[in-house]
Amino acid sequence: MIVFHDPRSAEYTATGHPERPARVVASARYLRAAHPEWAWPQPREATEEILLRAHSPEHLERIRAAEQDFDADTPAYRDLFSHAARAAGAACAVAASSLGGERAFSLMRPPGHHATRNQAMGFCYFNHVAVAALDALERGAMRVAIWDFDAHHGNGTETIVEGNRRIAFASVHQFPGYPGTGTRSFDNIHNFPVRPLAPRNEHREAVERALEALLEFQPQLILVSAGFDAFTGDPITQMNLEAEDFATFGNWLRESGVAAGAILEGGYSDELPQLIDAFLTAWEN
């Protein structure tokens, strides 16, 4: 397993914000101790050329300036452009490694799947998984699938890849819930809304159906928006998944036989390191 990580992703914070440095600090410490054989390269920043495949020039300039908060959930941090560009670069490195036959994971912050072409929102500034999918197509992949099992709908990813015949997107998410989208499927978009506090088996079945829909697309690469906020102990959602459910998702990904890479999205409980480990270990083994 290759884990792309840069300790600088923990250098910014906002008091009381759930998207906090401990998410990656504790996870890196836990995974390094549990898997000393895993590789830990530092990612490079995504270039403007790469970012502009998913975002407008105006959006890049707003992130670079970061003069005021984008909304109540999405603060303007110092050096924000570099932090977000490194996370996008890590996602691209995950995709490239996966196309090369490796299993790879991006352990970076901020997350990305709510960022649209022109808007930062929901803790997200650049849409890392969309940037990585578009970069993979430039690297020669013919078809890329995005499997998003974060508890929140990947609205930004949907808007960026909608209508792209070489990308299939599937999102499993709590509804009603933030951001209030993802209620219908169309074209290359597959949405699987799950009611709050749904039984675990109901939620797992939705995640499995989402993966099955993507496999019908016959992708050369699956990129996973790996959010762990559907965990029963997460403080900002109302879902019931346990650690073994994320291990099941890892098993399904391995059994698919398709080259794959995963990118950290949400997950705000203190158990995040163990949840990531359950998914990655099952996927690897």
TAZINOR-V875704 format. One record per pair of residues at least 12 apart in sequence whose ideal C-beta (glycine too) atoms are under 6 Angstrom apart, sorted by the first residue. I is the first residue (numbers start at 0). J is the second residue. D is the distance in whole Angstrom. If there is no record, write none. Layout:
i;j;d
I;J;D
I;J;D
This chain:
i;j;d
0;37;5
0;102;5
0;283;5
1;38;5
1;96;5
1;101;5
1;103;4
2;37;6
2;39;5
2;104;5
2;106;5
3;42;5
3;89;4
3;92;5
3;105;5
4;27;6
4;39;6
4;106;4
5;41;5
5;85;5
8;23;5
8;107;5
8;108;5
9;23;6
9;24;5
11;76;4
13;74;5
17;235;6
17;267;4
18;122;4
22;271;6
23;106;6
23;108;5
25;272;5
26;106;6
26;271;6
26;272;4
26;275;6
29;272;4
33;276;6
42;85;6
42;88;5
42;89;4
42;92;5
43;88;5
44;84;4
44;85;5
44;88;5
45;84;5
45;87;4
45;88;4
45;91;6
49;134;6
52;133;4
53;126;5
53;129;5
53;130;5
53;133;6
53;159;5
54;116;6
55;116;6
55;117;5
58;117;5
62;79;6
62;80;5
62;124;5
63;80;5
65;79;4
69;119;4
70;120;6
72;121;6
72;122;6
73;119;5
73;120;6
73;122;6
83;124;4
83;125;5
86;107;4
86;127;5
87;125;5
87;127;5
87;130;5
89;105;4
89;107;5
90;105;5
90;127;4
90;131;4
90;262;5
91;131;5
91;134;5
93;105;5
93;260;4
94;131;4
94;135;4
94;260;6
97;220;6
97;258;5
97;259;6
97;260;4
98;220;6
98;258;6
102;283;6
103;260;5
104;261;5
104;279;6
105;262;4
105;263;6
106;263;6
109;122;6
109;124;6
110;122;6
110;123;5
110;264;4
110;265;6
111;123;5
111;125;6
111;126;5
111;127;4
112;153;4
112;155;6
112;156;5
112;224;5
112;264;5
113;154;6
113;155;5
114;126;4
114;155;4
115;155;4
115;158;5
116;159;6
126;155;5
126;156;6
126;159;6
127;262;6
128;145;6
128;156;6
128;222;5
128;224;5
128;262;5
129;156;5
129;159;4
129;160;6
131;222;6
132;145;6
132;166;6
132;222;6
135;220;6
136;165;6
140;219;5
140;220;5
141;219;6
142;165;5
142;218;5
142;219;6
143;166;5
143;218;6
143;220;5
144;167;5
144;213;4
144;216;6
144;218;4
144;221;5
145;168;5
145;222;5
146;169;6
146;210;6
146;213;6
146;221;6
146;223;5
147;170;4
147;224;4
148;171;5
148;206;5
149;224;6
149;226;2
149;264;4
149;265;5
150;173;5
150;228;4
150;229;4
150;236;4
150;238;5
151;172;6
151;177;5
152;170;5
152;172;4
152;180;5
152;181;3
153;170;5
153;224;6
154;178;5
154;180;4
156;168;6
157;188;6
161;188;6
167;187;5
167;213;5
167;216;4
168;188;5
169;189;4
169;209;4
169;212;5
169;213;5
170;190;5
171;191;4
171;205;5
171;206;5
171;209;5
173;193;6
173;195;6
173;236;6
173;238;6
174;192;3
189;212;5
191;205;4
191;209;5
193;205;5
195;237;4
196;237;5
199;239;5
203;244;6
210;251;6
220;258;5
221;257;5
221;259;4
222;260;6
223;261;4
224;264;5
225;261;4
225;263;6
226;264;4
226;265;4
226;266;6
227;266;3
227;271;6
227;274;4
228;265;4
228;266;5
228;267;6
230;268;6
230;274;6
232;268;5
232;270;6
233;267;6
233;268;5
234;267;6
235;267;6
242;273;6
242;274;6
242;277;4
245;274;5
245;277;5
245;278;4
246;277;4
246;281;4
248;278;6
249;278;4
249;281;3
249;282;4
250;281;5
252;282;5
253;282;5
